[in-house]
Amino acid sequence: MTEQSWPWPAGAATGIGSLPGTDIAEAQRVVLGELPALPHLPELPARGPGADLIGRAGGLLVELPVELYAARWRIALRPGRDLRRARDLMERDLDQLAEQAEAYAGPVKIQAAGPFTLAAALELPIGGRMVRDPGAVRDLTGSLAEGLRRHVEAVARRLPRASVLLQLDEPSLPAVLAGRISTESGFGTYRAVQPELARTLLSEVIDAAGVPTVVHCCAPDVPLELIRTAGATGIALDLGLLTDLDPLGEALDAGLGLLAGAAPTLPPPAGRAPTSAQVADRVRTVWDRLGFPRRQLAEQVVITPACGLAGATPQYARAVLAACRDAGRRLHED
């Protein structure tokens, strides 16, 4: 692989996004303290609707208002209370980020649901998921692309010395491509989205954002080649879900960065957080099996928890982030 520069420092670690609790100021302090090389904007879904993955991204959409209906998000006819709440939460989060990280001068990661995970979750006003209607999926992608462009600009304005890294959360992408998204009745599934269309629409969002973008998919069968050729800088995945290393090796050899989910999101029964040595060993083992030189590891790979930490205790979440941070440093010193 040719030499290239990465949008993160060597030996970096970061979080996937979600943390436990409802106090954004405290969550931001934890992230900035434990992940100084690559902090992220925390997500706190325990705050309720609008702080969840779909509601949060729905608040970023342009000219496609969303609302809650029967505990599910759907496209609304006009902006209302649910949309205002989602946007207010995000505004509060960005203000808190600006207050605590005003002088920060490195990369900072922000996260948002990608177009296919949104299309698989958001419902049309007439019923049914947006993924059923190719025209609606295109409209949603355009709306999200413009919304993310504005969101990136808003973060850059608040942190003028920082560089923004975007993470698109796409846990539903493999199911969308395989035609496994269930209809409302549960008796059928929606038609699969073709890979070429998925690549085109994902690329549209990445291009519009205008910053290095990683795609996070904590599901089996991650479409690595599709994500790479759509223009992503990196892939974030759970090492525990890897069954075949060859596609990952090919993607990394072709220049994709890796956010390696190497620490469990919940402790084992009666167990404690993994040590930094255990996390580093897990990543090192996979890397060695792929056959890449060790000197490349700390530059191309960022250490992360396996997925979000919203279900963990605050103590465990903090310990896992610290273990990831120290594992990254260990790998950098190898």
N, C-alpha and C positions, 0 to 999 in steps of 0.2 A: 504494500500500500504506500502511496506517495505521502510525503510529509504534509500535514495540514494543521491549521490552527483551530482551536476549539473555543466556543464561547463561554468556557469556564476554566478556572485555573487547575493545574495538575493537582491530583489528590483531593479533589472537592467531594463534598457530600451534600445532599439536600433532602427535603421531605417531598412526598408525593403531593400533599395538599392539605387534607383534612386533619384536624386535631380535636381532642375532646374539649368539652367546656363551652362557655358562652362569653367569656371575657376576651375580646379581641386584643386589648392592650397587653394582657398577660401572655396570650399566645404569640404576639409579635415579639415580646421580650424573650421568650423561650427560643424562638426561631433565630433571632439575631444573635443570641448568646451561644446557642449550640451549633449553629451552621454558618459561621462567619464568612466562609469562602463562597457560598451560594445559597443565601437565604431565599425563602419563598413567601408569598403572601398567604397566610394561613386561611383555611376555610373552616368554619365552625358550624356544621349542620345542626348541632343541638339547639341552635337559636331558633329553629323552626323554618316554615315555608319562606322561600326567598334566600335562605342560606344553604339550601341543598344544591346538589350538582345541577339539576335541571332548572330550578328556579333562578339560580345565580346566573347561568348562561342566558336564560330567557330574558333577564333584565338587561342584557347587553344587546339584544336584537334591535334592529332599526326598522321602524314602520311595520313591525309584526308584534303587537302587544300580546302578552300572555296573561292568563288568569288561572286560579285554582277552581276546579269543578269536581266535586265528589272525590276530593283528595288527590286529584291528578291535574297536571298542568296541561292547558290547551291554549290554542290561539284564540284570542278574544276579538270582539268587534271594535272595542275601543279601550284605551288605557284606563286602568282602575286601581283599586286599593292594593291588590296583590303585587302588581307591577311596581307601584310606588315603594312598597316595602322592600322588594328585592333591590331596587336601585338605591334606596336609602342605606341599606346594609352595606352595599358595595362602596358607596361614597364614604361612609364612616370608616370602613376598613382602609381605604386609600388615604384618608386624612390621618389615621393612626400610623400608617406606614410612613407617611411623610414626616410626621412628628418624631418618630423614633429613629428613622434612618436618614434623616436630612443630609448628613455629611457622608453617607455611604457612597463609595466610588467603584464598587465592583459589579458583577452581574447579579441581577435579582430575577427570580422566576415567578411568573404568574400562571394561573391555570384556568381553563374554561372547557366545558364540554364541547366536543367536536360535532360536526354537522350530522354524522350518522347516528351517534348516540342520542342527539337531540331529536332527530327524525323518528327514531324508534320509540321515544318516550312521549313527545308532545302530540296531543290529539288535535285533529281538525275540528272546527266549529260544528261540522255536520256529523262528527263521530269518526272513529278510526284513527289510527296513528298516521302521522304525516308520511311515513315511509311507504304507505300504500299508493301515493300519488307522486309520480316523477316530477311533475310541474311544481308541486308544493315543496319537494325536496330541493329543487333548484332555487326557488324563492327563498327558502330558509337558509340555504348556503350563502346566497348573496347578502341577505340581511345580517347573518353572523359575521361574514367577512368584513362588512363595513363597521359593524359594532366592535369587532376586535381591533380593527385599525384605530378607532377612536379610543378604545380602552388602553391600548399600548401607548398612545400619545398622552393620555391622562396620567399614566404611571410615569412616563418620561418627564412630564412637566413637574411632577411632584419630587422626583429624584433626579435632578439634572446632571448629576455626576455619575449616575449608575447606567448600566446597559441592561436592556430588558431581554429576557429569554421567555418565550411562550411555550406552555405545555397544553396540548389539546388532549383532553381525556376522551378516549374512544373505547370504553369497555364493550360496547355493543357492536363494534365494527365486524368482528368475525361472524356474529350471528346474522347481521344484515347481509353480508356477502353470501352466506350459506342458506339464506331463506328460512331462518329459524326464529324470526320474531313472531310471536303468537298474535292472532287476532283477538278481539275483545271477548269473543265467545270461548276462546281456548280450544276450539275444535279445529282450527286451521292456522296457517301461517301466511305471512305476506310474501309476495314474490321476491326473490333475491335481487339485489342491486348488482349490476354487472361490474366486474373489477375495473374496466376502463372508465366507466362513468364515475365510480368511486374515486379513482385516482385523479380524474379531472377536477372534481368538486373539492376534494381535499387540497389539491394544489392551489385552487382559487383562494381558499381561506389562508393558506400559508403565505401565498404571494401578497395578499392584501395586508396581512399583519405587518409585513416589512421587517421582521426581526427573526433571528434564528428560532426555529420551532422544533420541539420534540413532541412525539405522539406517545401517549401513555395508554397501554392496553393490558389490564390485569386479567386476561382471559387466555385460555389455550388457543392455539392456532392463530397466532398473531400474523397478519399478512405483511411480513417484513419487506418484501421486495416492492409491494404496492406503496408502502409508506415511504420507503427510500426514494423511489422514482417520482413520488408526488412532491419531493423537495424538502422533506424533513431533515433536520440536522442530526436528530437522534431518536432512539426508541427507548421508552421506559417500560420495563416488564418485570414480572415476578420470576426470578430464577427457578423457583420451585415448580413452575408450570412448564418448564422446558422439557420436551420429550425427545426432540431431534435437534442436535446442535448444528448440523450442516447449514440450514438456512440462516441461522444467526451468524455463523462464521463467514458465509458469503456476503451478508449485508455489512458486517464490520470491515471485511476486506475491501468492500466497495466504497467505504468512507462514512458509514453511519456511526454516530456516537452511541454509547450505551449508558442508560441510567439503570443500574443493576439493582433490582429489588432483592436484597440479601439478608434482611433482618425480619423476623416474623412480626406481624402487626399486633398479635396478642401473645402473651406469655404462655408457655406450656403449662399444664396443670401443676400447681404448686411450684412453678419455676420462676425464674427471673429473666431479665433482659439478657440477650447474648453479650458476650464480651467483644471488644473491638477486634481481638485476635481471631475469634470465631467468625466474625463477619468478614474480615479480610481473607481468612482461609477459604471461605465459601466462594468468594469472587475469584481468588487466585486459582482455585481448583478448576472452575469453569474455563477460565482464560487459558490455563495450561492445556486443558483438553482440546481447546480450539486450535492450539499450536502457534499462537502469536507470541512475539518476544515480550518479555516482562517489562522492558523499558517503555513500551507503548501503553501498558495497562493504565497507569495513573493519569495519563493524558486523555485517553479516549473514553475512559469509564468514570462515571460519577456514582458514588455509593448512595443507596436510598433504602428505606423500609420496603417491604414487599408491596405494600399498597398504602392507602390512607390509614390514619391512626385514630379516627373518630371514635371507634369502639373500645379504645384502650383507656386505662386510667391515666391521669396527668403524669403521675410518677413514671409509669412504664413508657409513655410516649417520650418523655424527656430523656430517659435512659437510652432508649433506642436511637434517638437522634444523636446523642453523644457518642454511642458506639459506632454509628455510621461515620461520624466526623473523624473519630480517632482511627477507624479502619482505613479511611481515605488517606490519612497521614502515614499510616504504616505502609500502605502500598506505594506511596510516593517515595518512601525512604528505602524501599527494596533495592 
